[in-house]
Amino acid sequence: MLKIENNKIKRKFQKNSVLFTLILVSLVLISYNVINNWHKKTIAKNSVLCNATARELLMISKENIEEFGKKSYFSMAELPPTQQDEMDIKLTKITEEILAEHIGLEGGFYFNGIDKFLGYAYPTSSPPIPVYGPPPRSYNIIREQCLKSIAQNSYLLELHGFDPAVFPLMTIPVRFQNKIVGTIWVRIHIERELPLIKLQNVVNIAAVILIISLLFVLWFTYQLRENIQSIRNELEKIHLNPNYRLQNREKLFREIVSSINLTLEKLESGNHQRRSLELKLLQREKMASIGRIVAGVAHEVRTPLAIIKTRIQIWQQLLKEQKLSGNKQELITEDAMELVVNETNRLSNLIKRLLIFSKPINKTMFNINLLDQIRETINILQIQKESSNIEFVINDNDDPYIEADPNSIQQVFINILANSMEAMPNGGKITINIKSVENDRLMIEFIDTGEGIPDHIFDRMFELFVTSKPSGVGLGLPISYEIIKAHNGEIFFENIDQGGVKCTILFPIKQQLV
């Protein structure tokens, strides 16, 4: 009993410790996020101020720069001290007037020809106010950015810092007669505004507390991880041996292990039932498929066999009558023989087309031009059907090549175009579009202006022996479907609202046949 109570107290303590740590971590993260946003806003606000002030200083000092330029101050290799003092006094006056509007702004001019800072001002500085240019620790930083701004011929706004100073610095090239003669620079110290510096001690203390809490949580999670890892190792054994079951454990993980073992038992039982049902369903589908094929073949074979049988019976009857009467006459006429031969050929063609389903394509692929295949198919059909009242329009891209079995692909095009032509006995138009699409594929669209596909066979058009034509066998589209599928392609049909059918075929440009 005491052991049970101790376990309860321990679990409660662990739960409260985790909860405390989560709350503390959340507070630290929220505080850090607030401070970080404050930090960014402070930098952005002062950067905008430096930018605007430097631009204003550039405009106000334009007349003085023109004056100095006309006096050839910028073309002298060595500017005498008198002229330097003149420039410094005039520019300092302008700089002080502009920078005095905002507390903390500091700036002036740098002229690269004489490598001097002139016109320096820091009007809002606490005494003593510097008067001889940037302080020594900032001198090289400001000079380097000024030279960089001159070299790039661009406005530069960069953030600099050295312990404890932090300041954004804006530099703008100064021109005289389209020649850069120096730069304007403006900066503002913002280290006193930055919350990260003000709250550094608070953040450090919070970090120490967080580290201690995390160490405690790590110790606790280590205990959990050992048990979880043990369960994981046993689960890996189940992958190798599905009949393996997890070993019993104590305390917290006992119910978990029991639930996993129970779930495994249910899964095993369910899988066994599923496999049994799948086998039965597969057998039924096979038998149903065989039945449909046998029924279709029997239906297609019955008619030509009946014609052949009837013709032979007529010949037998005529032969008997001839023997009885003694009169000799021609038994087999040319028309009768042609009828028997045609029906025999019909049976032979039916068998050949059915054999395509066992081997729809030749695995030896060639790089073929679809445009050439389509044009050749159109010529064949126009000759066979003697159709001159159907207009063909072909729109292709520059390179309609794919890897395919050319004979099989031509069979597909014959089936589709023949159906479209038969759907337009009074003439019409067939538009063929060939273009590249995503995933390295070519798309071919066949659009006719025929009567469309009847609704009662639309969803069954790829089934064997399904056809809307009185003289059709119903093998063309199923064969085309198998050929396209063997080429890792896709085929779709849709009726067009204005009349006609659009057939879309997608072929991969490169084949990956197994």
C-alpha positions as CSV (number, residue, x, y, z in Angstrom):
1,M,0.0,0.0,0.0
2,L,2.8,2.4,0.9
3,K,4.5,1.5,-2.4
4,I,1.4,2.4,-4.3
5,E,1.1,5.8,-2.5
6,N,4.8,6.5,-3.1
7,N,4.3,5.9,-6.8
8,K,1.3,8.2,-6.9
9,I,3.3,11.0,-5.1
10,K,6.2,10.4,-7.5
11,R,4.0,10.6,-10.6
12,K,2.3,13.7,-9.3
13,F,5.7,15.4,-8.6
14,Q,6.9,14.4,-12.1
15,K,3.7,15.7,-13.6
16,N,4.0,19.1,-11.8
17,S,7.7,19.4,-12.7
18,V,7.0,18.9,-16.4
19,L,4.1,21.4,-16.2
20,F,6.3,24.0,-14.4
21,T,9.0,23.5,-16.9
22,L,6.6,23.9,-19.8
23,I,5.2,27.1,-18.3
24,L,8.7,28.5,-17.7
25,V,9.8,27.7,-21.2
26,S,6.7,29.3,-22.6
27,L,7.3,32.5,-20.6
28,V,10.9,32.7,-21.7
29,L,10.1,32.2,-25.3
30,I,7.3,34.8,-25.2
31,S,9.6,37.3,-23.5
32,Y,12.3,36.6,-26.0
33,N,9.9,37.1,-28.9
34,V,8.7,40.4,-27.5
35,I,12.2,41.7,-26.8
36,N,13.4,40.6,-30.2
37,N,10.5,42.4,-31.9
38,W,11.2,45.5,-29.8
39,H,14.9,45.3,-30.8
40,K,14.0,45.1,-34.5
41,K,11.6,48.1,-34.3
42,T,14.1,50.2,-32.5
43,I,16.7,49.5,-35.2
44,A,14.3,50.1,-38.0
45,K,13.0,53.4,-36.5
46,N,16.5,54.9,-36.0
47,S,17.6,53.6,-39.4
48,V,14.8,55.5,-41.1
49,L,15.7,58.6,-39.1
50,C,19.4,58.4,-40.3
51,N,18.3,57.8,-43.9
52,A,15.9,60.8,-43.9
53,T,18.4,63.1,-42.2
54,A,21.3,62.2,-44.5
55,R,19.1,62.9,-47.6
56,E,18.0,66.3,-46.1
57,L,21.6,67.2,-45.4
58,L,22.5,66.3,-49.0
59,M,19.9,68.7,-50.4
60,I,20.7,71.6,-48.0
61,S,24.4,71.4,-48.7
62,K,24.1,71.3,-52.4
63,E,24.8,75.0,-52.9
64,N,27.9,74.9,-50.7
65,I,29.2,71.8,-52.6
66,E,28.7,73.7,-55.9
67,E,30.5,76.7,-54.5
68,F,33.5,74.6,-53.4
69,G,33.6,72.8,-56.7
70,K,33.7,76.0,-58.7
71,K,36.6,77.1,-56.6
72,S,38.4,73.9,-57.7
73,Y,38.7,72.6,-54.1
74,F,37.9,69.1,-55.2
75,S,40.5,69.0,-57.9
76,M,43.4,70.0,-55.7
77,A,45.9,67.3,-54.8
78,E,46.6,69.1,-51.5
79,L,43.9,71.5,-50.1
80,P,45.5,74.3,-48.1
81,P,44.4,74.6,-44.5
82,T,42.7,77.9,-45.1
83,Q,40.3,76.3,-47.7
84,Q,39.8,73.3,-45.4
85,D,38.8,75.6,-42.6
86,E,36.4,77.5,-44.9
87,M,34.7,74.2,-45.9
88,D,34.6,72.9,-42.4
89,I,33.0,76.0,-40.9
90,K,30.3,76.3,-43.6
91,L,29.5,72.6,-43.6
92,T,29.5,72.3,-39.8
93,K,26.9,75.1,-39.6
94,I,24.6,73.3,-41.9
95,T,25.2,69.9,-40.2
96,E,24.5,71.4,-36.7
97,E,21.2,73.0,-37.8
98,I,19.8,69.8,-39.3
99,L,21.1,67.3,-36.7
100,A,19.9,69.5,-33.8
101,E,16.3,68.6,-34.6
102,H,16.8,65.0,-33.2
103,I,18.5,63.9,-30.1
104,G,21.5,61.6,-30.6
105,L,22.2,62.3,-34.3
106,E,25.8,62.7,-35.3
107,G,27.2,63.2,-38.7
108,G,29.2,65.2,-41.3
109,F,31.1,64.9,-44.6
110,Y,34.0,62.8,-45.7
111,F,36.0,63.9,-48.8
112,N,38.1,61.1,-50.2
113,G,40.3,63.4,-52.3
114,I,42.0,64.8,-49.2
115,D,40.9,61.8,-46.9
116,K,39.4,64.2,-44.4
117,F,36.2,64.4,-42.3
118,L,34.8,68.0,-42.4
119,G,31.6,69.6,-41.3
120,Y,31.3,67.3,-38.3
121,A,28.6,68.0,-35.7
122,Y,27.0,66.3,-32.7
123,P,24.8,69.1,-31.4
124,T,22.8,67.1,-28.8
125,S,25.8,65.4,-27.2
126,S,26.3,65.9,-23.5
127,P,29.4,68.0,-22.6
128,P,32.1,68.0,-23.6
129,I,30.9,68.2,-27.2
130,P,33.3,66.6,-29.7
131,V,34.4,69.0,-32.5
132,Y,37.1,67.2,-34.5
133,G,35.2,64.5,-36.3
134,P,34.3,60.9,-35.4
135,P,35.6,59.5,-32.2
136,P,38.7,57.3,-32.6
137,R,36.9,54.0,-32.0
138,S,34.3,54.8,-34.7
139,Y,36.7,56.5,-37.1
140,N,37.7,53.5,-39.2
141,I,34.2,52.0,-39.3
142,I,32.7,55.3,-40.7
143,R,35.6,55.8,-43.1
144,E,35.4,52.3,-44.5
145,Q,31.6,52.6,-45.2
146,C,32.2,56.0,-46.8
147,L,34.8,54.5,-49.1
148,K,32.5,51.6,-49.8
149,S,29.6,53.9,-50.7
150,I,31.9,55.8,-53.1
151,A,33.2,52.6,-54.7
152,Q,29.7,51.2,-55.2
153,N,28.2,54.7,-56.1
154,S,25.3,53.9,-53.9
155,Y,23.4,54.8,-50.7
156,L,24.4,52.5,-47.9
157,L,22.6,51.9,-44.6
158,E,24.4,49.4,-42.3
159,L,24.2,48.5,-38.6
160,H,27.5,48.6,-36.7
161,G,28.5,47.9,-33.1
162,F,31.3,47.4,-30.7
163,D,30.9,46.8,-27.0
164,P,28.8,48.6,-25.8
165,A,28.0,50.9,-28.8
166,V,25.4,50.0,-31.4
167,F,24.5,52.4,-34.2
168,P,23.0,52.5,-37.7
169,L,25.1,54.4,-40.2
170,M,23.8,56.0,-43.4
171,T,26.2,57.1,-46.2
172,I,25.3,59.0,-49.4
173,P,27.7,59.9,-52.2
174,V,28.3,63.6,-52.8
175,R,28.7,64.7,-56.5
176,F,30.0,67.7,-58.3
177,Q,29.5,67.8,-62.1
178,N,28.5,64.0,-62.0
179,K,31.8,63.2,-60.2
180,I,31.8,61.7,-56.7
181,V,33.9,64.0,-54.5
182,G,32.9,62.6,-51.1
183,T,30.1,61.3,-48.9
184,I,27.6,62.5,-46.3
185,W,27.4,60.3,-43.2
186,V,24.8,60.2,-40.4
187,R,24.6,57.9,-37.4
188,I,22.7,57.6,-34.1
189,H,23.7,55.6,-31.0
190,I,20.8,53.3,-30.0
191,E,22.4,51.0,-27.4
192,R,20.5,52.8,-24.6
193,E,17.2,52.1,-26.3
194,L,17.8,48.4,-27.0
195,P,15.9,46.2,-24.7
196,L,18.3,43.3,-25.1
197,I,20.9,45.3,-23.2
198,K,18.6,46.6,-20.6
199,L,17.1,43.2,-19.9
200,Q,20.3,41.2,-20.3
201,N,20.5,40.3,-16.6
202,V,16.9,39.2,-16.5
203,V,17.4,37.0,-19.5
204,N,20.6,35.5,-18.0
205,I,18.8,34.6,-14.8
206,A,15.9,33.1,-16.7
207,A,18.3,31.1,-18.8
208,V,20.0,29.6,-15.7
209,I,16.6,28.6,-14.3
210,L,15.6,27.1,-17.6
211,I,18.8,25.1,-17.8
212,I,18.2,23.6,-14.3
213,S,14.7,22.8,-15.2
214,L,15.7,21.2,-18.4
215,L,18.3,19.0,-16.6
216,F,15.6,17.7,-14.4
217,V,13.3,17.0,-17.3
218,L,16.1,15.3,-19.1
219,W,16.7,13.0,-16.2
220,F,13.0,12.1,-16.1
221,T,12.7,11.7,-19.8
222,Y,15.8,9.4,-19.7
223,Q,13.8,7.0,-17.6
224,L,10.9,7.1,-20.0
225,R,13.2,6.8,-23.0
226,E,14.8,3.5,-21.7
227,N,11.4,1.9,-21.5
228,I,10.3,3.3,-24.8
229,Q,13.5,2.1,-26.5
230,S,12.9,-1.4,-25.1
231,I,9.4,-1.5,-26.5
232,R,10.7,-0.2,-29.8
233,N,13.3,-3.0,-30.0
234,E,10.6,-5.5,-29.4
235,L,8.4,-3.9,-32.1
236,E,11.2,-4.3,-34.6
237,K,11.2,-8.0,-33.7
238,I,7.6,-8.1,-34.7
239,H,8.5,-6.9,-38.2
240,L,10.7,-10.0,-38.5
241,N,8.3,-12.4,-36.7
242,P,4.6,-11.3,-36.7
243,N,3.8,-13.9,-34.1
244,Y,6.2,-12.3,-31.5
245,R,4.5,-10.5,-28.6
246,L,5.8,-7.8,-26.2
247,Q,7.1,-8.8,-22.8
248,N,5.1,-7.7,-19.7
249,R,6.3,-4.6,-17.9
250,E,5.6,-2.8,-14.6
251,K,3.9,0.4,-13.6
252,L,3.1,2.9,-16.4
253,F,4.0,0.7,-19.4
254,R,2.0,-2.4,-18.4
255,E,-1.2,-1.1,-19.9
256,I,0.6,0.2,-23.0
257,V,2.2,-3.2,-23.7
258,S,-1.1,-5.0,-23.0
259,S,-2.9,-2.7,-25.5
260,I,-0.2,-3.2,-28.1
261,N,-0.4,-7.0,-27.8
262,L,-4.2,-6.9,-28.0
263,T,-4.0,-4.7,-31.1
264,L,-1.5,-7.1,-32.7
265,E,-3.9,-10.0,-32.1
266,K,-6.8,-8.1,-33.7
267,L,-4.7,-7.1,-36.7
268,E,-3.5,-10.7,-37.2
269,S,-7.1,-11.9,-37.1
270,G,-8.3,-9.1,-39.4
271,N,-5.4,-9.7,-41.9
272,H,-6.3,-13.4,-42.1
273,Q,-9.9,-12.6,-42.8
274,R,-9.0,-9.9,-45.3
275,R,-6.6,-12.2,-47.2
276,S,-9.3,-14.9,-47.3
277,L,-11.9,-12.4,-48.7
278,E,-9.4,-11.0,-51.2
279,L,-8.7,-14.5,-52.6
280,K,-12.4,-15.3,-52.9
281,L,-13.1,-11.9,-54.6
282,L,-10.1,-12.3,-57.0
283,Q,-11.4,-15.8,-58.0
284,R,-14.9,-14.4,-58.6
285,E,-13.5,-11.5,-60.6
286,K,-11.4,-13.9,-62.7
287,M,-14.4,-16.2,-63.3
288,A,-16.6,-13.2,-64.2
289,S,-14.0,-11.8,-66.5
290,I,-13.5,-15.2,-68.2
291,G,-17.3,-15.5,-68.6
292,R,-17.6,-12.1,-70.2
293,I,-14.8,-12.8,-72.6
294,V,-16.1,-16.3,-73.5
295,A,-19.6,-14.8,-74.1
296,G,-18.3,-12.1,-76.3
297,V,-16.1,-14.4,-78.3
298,A,-19.0,-16.9,-78.7
299,H,-21.2,-14.1,-79.9
300,E,-18.7,-12.9,-82.4
301,V,-17.8,-16.3,-83.7
302,R,-21.3,-17.7,-83.9
303,T,-22.3,-15.5,-86.9
304,P,-19.5,-16.3,-89.3
305,L,-19.6,-20.0,-88.3
306,A,-23.3,-20.1,-89.0
307,I,-22.8,-18.5,-92.4
308,I,-20.0,-21.0,-93.3
309,K,-22.1,-24.0,-92.0
310,T,-25.1,-22.9,-94.0
311,R,-23.1,-22.5,-97.2
312,I,-21.6,-26.0,-96.8
313,Q,-25.0,-27.5,-96.1
314,I,-26.3,-25.9,-99.3
315,W,-23.4,-27.4,-101.2
316,Q,-24.1,-30.9,-99.7
317,Q,-27.7,-30.7,-100.7
318,L,-26.9,-29.6,-104.2
319,L,-24.4,-32.5,-104.4
320,K,-27.0,-35.0,-103.4
321,E,-29.5,-33.6,-105.9
322,Q,-26.9,-33.8,-108.6
323,K,-26.1,-37.4,-107.9
324,L,-29.8,-38.4,-108.0
325,S,-30.7,-36.5,-111.2
326,G,-27.4,-37.1,-113.0
327,N,-27.3,-33.5,-114.1
328,K,-23.9,-31.9,-113.7
329,Q,-23.8,-28.3,-112.8
330,E,-21.4,-25.9,-111.0
331,L,-21.8,-26.4,-107.3
332,I,-19.4,-23.7,-105.9
333,T,-19.9,-20.3,-107.4
334,E,-17.3,-17.5,-107.0
335,D,-19.6,-15.4,-104.9
336,A,-20.3,-18.3,-102.5
337,M,-16.6,-19.1,-102.2
338,E,-15.8,-15.4,-101.6
339,L,-18.5,-15.4,-98.8
340,V,-16.9,-18.4,-97.1
341,V,-13.4,-16.9,-97.4
342,N,-14.5,-13.5,-96.0
343,E,-16.1,-15.1,-93.0
344,T,-13.0,-17.2,-92.4
345,N,-10.9,-14.1,-92.6
346,R,-13.2,-12.4,-90.1
347,L,-12.6,-15.2,-87.6
348,S,-8.9,-15.0,-88.2
349,N,-8.8,-11.3,-87.6
350,L,-10.8,-11.6,-84.5
351,I,-8.3,-14.1,-83.1
352,K,-5.4,-11.9,-84.0
353,R,-6.9,-8.9,-82.3
354,L,-7.6,-10.9,-79.2
355,L,-4.0,-12.1,-79.0
356,I,-2.9,-8.4,-78.6
357,F,-4.2,-8.6,-75.1
358,S,-1.6,-11.2,-74.2
359,K,1.3,-9.0,-75.6
360,P,0.0,-5.5,-76.4
361,I,3.4,-4.0,-77.4
362,N,6.9,-5.0,-78.4
363,K,9.4,-4.3,-75.6
364,T,11.9,-3.0,-78.1
365,M,11.3,0.8,-78.2
366,F,12.2,3.3,-80.9
367,N,12.4,7.1,-80.9
368,I,9.4,7.9,-83.1
369,N,7.9,11.1,-84.4
370,L,4.2,11.2,-83.5
371,L,3.5,13.7,-86.2
372,D,4.8,11.3,-88.9
373,Q,2.8,8.5,-87.4
374,I,-0.4,10.5,-87.4
375,R,0.1,11.7,-91.0
376,E,0.8,8.1,-92.2
377,T,-2.3,6.9,-90.4
378,I,-4.5,9.6,-92.0
379,N,-3.2,8.6,-95.5
380,I,-4.0,4.9,-94.8
381,L,-7.5,5.6,-93.7
382,Q,-8.3,8.1,-96.5
383,I,-7.3,5.4,-99.0
384,Q,-9.2,2.6,-97.2
385,K,-12.4,4.6,-96.6
386,E,-12.1,6.7,-99.8
387,S,-13.0,9.7,-97.6
388,S,-12.4,13.1,-99.1
389,N,-15.1,15.1,-97.3
390,I,-13.3,15.1,-93.9
391,E,-10.9,17.9,-93.1
392,F,-7.9,17.2,-90.9
393,V,-6.2,20.0,-89.0
394,I,-2.9,19.2,-87.2
395,N,-1.4,21.6,-84.6
396,D,2.0,20.3,-83.3
397,N,4.9,21.6,-81.3
398,D,8.5,21.6,-82.5
399,D,9.7,18.2,-81.3
400,P,6.9,15.6,-80.9
401,Y,9.2,12.6,-80.3
402,I,8.6,9.7,-77.8
403,E,10.0,6.3,-77.1
404,A,7.4,3.7,-78.2
405,D,6.6,0.7,-80.3
406,P,5.7,2.3,-83.7
407,N,3.4,-0.5,-84.9
408,S,1.3,-0.5,-81.6
409,I,1.1,3.3,-81.6
410,Q,-0.2,3.3,-85.2
411,Q,-2.8,0.7,-84.3
412,V,-4.1,3.1,-81.6
413,F,-4.2,6.0,-84.0
414,I,-6.0,3.9,-86.6
415,N,-8.7,2.8,-84.1
416,I,-9.3,6.4,-82.8
417,L,-9.3,8.1,-86.2
418,A,-11.4,5.4,-87.8
419,N,-14.1,5.8,-85.1
420,S,-14.1,9.6,-85.6
421,M,-14.4,9.2,-89.4
422,E,-17.2,6.7,-89.1
423,A,-19.1,9.1,-86.7
424,M,-19.1,11.7,-89.6
425,P,-20.6,9.9,-92.6
426,N,-21.6,13.2,-94.2
427,G,-18.2,14.8,-93.6
428,G,-16.8,16.9,-90.9
429,K,-13.6,18.1,-89.3
430,I,-10.9,16.3,-87.1
431,T,-8.5,18.5,-85.2
432,I,-5.3,17.0,-83.8
433,N,-3.3,18.9,-81.2
434,I,0.2,17.7,-80.1
435,K,2.0,19.6,-77.3
436,S,4.3,19.1,-74.4
437,V,2.9,19.1,-70.8
438,E,4.4,18.8,-67.4
439,N,6.2,15.7,-66.0
440,D,8.0,15.2,-69.4
441,R,5.0,14.0,-71.3
442,L,3.4,14.6,-74.7
443,M,-0.4,15.2,-75.0
444,I,-2.3,14.3,-78.2
445,E,-5.9,15.5,-78.6
446,F,-8.2,14.2,-81.3
447,I,-11.3,16.4,-81.6
448,D,-14.1,15.5,-84.1
449,T,-17.4,17.1,-85.0
450,G,-19.4,13.8,-85.1
451,E,-22.4,12.6,-83.1
452,G,-20.6,11.9,-79.9
453,I,-20.5,8.7,-77.7
454,P,-23.9,7.4,-76.6
455,D,-24.5,7.7,-72.9
456,H,-25.4,4.0,-72.4
457,I,-21.9,2.9,-73.5
458,F,-19.7,5.9,-72.4
459,D,-18.7,4.3,-69.1
460,R,-18.1,0.8,-70.8
461,M,-16.2,1.9,-73.9
462,F,-13.0,0.1,-72.9
463,E,-14.8,-3.2,-72.2
464,L,-14.4,-6.0,-74.7
465,F,-17.1,-6.4,-77.4
466,V,-18.9,-3.1,-76.4
467,T,-19.8,-1.1,-79.5
468,S,-22.4,1.3,-80.8
469,K,-21.8,0.4,-84.4
470,P,-24.0,-2.3,-86.0
471,S,-21.0,-3.7,-87.9
472,G,-18.5,-3.2,-85.1
473,V,-16.8,-5.9,-83.0
474,G,-15.9,-3.8,-79.9
475,L,-12.2,-4.5,-79.8
476,G,-10.6,-1.3,-81.1
477,L,-10.8,0.8,-77.9
478,P,-10.0,-2.0,-75.5
479,I,-6.9,-2.8,-77.6
480,S,-6.0,0.8,-77.7
481,Y,-6.4,1.1,-73.9
482,E,-4.1,-1.9,-73.3
483,I,-1.4,-0.5,-75.7
484,I,-1.4,2.9,-74.1
485,K,-1.3,1.4,-70.6
486,A,1.7,-0.7,-71.7
487,H,3.4,2.5,-72.7
488,N,2.8,4.0,-69.2
489,G,0.3,6.4,-70.8
490,E,-3.3,7.5,-70.2
491,I,-6.4,7.9,-72.4
492,F,-9.6,9.9,-71.8
493,F,-12.7,10.6,-73.7
494,E,-15.3,13.4,-73.3
495,N,-18.3,14.5,-75.3
496,I,-18.2,18.1,-76.4
497,D,-21.2,20.3,-75.7
498,Q,-21.2,21.8,-79.2
499,G,-21.1,18.2,-80.6
500,G,-18.4,15.7,-81.2
501,V,-15.8,13.9,-79.1
502,K,-12.5,14.8,-77.7
503,C,-10.0,12.0,-77.1
504,T,-6.9,12.9,-75.0
505,I,-3.8,10.7,-74.8
506,L,-0.8,11.3,-72.6
507,F,2.5,9.6,-73.4
508,P,5.8,9.8,-71.4
509,I,8.6,11.0,-73.6
510,K,11.0,8.5,-72.0
511,Q,9.9,4.9,-71.3
512,Q,10.9,2.9,-68.2
513,L,9.8,-0.5,-69.0
514,V,10.3,-3.4,-66.6
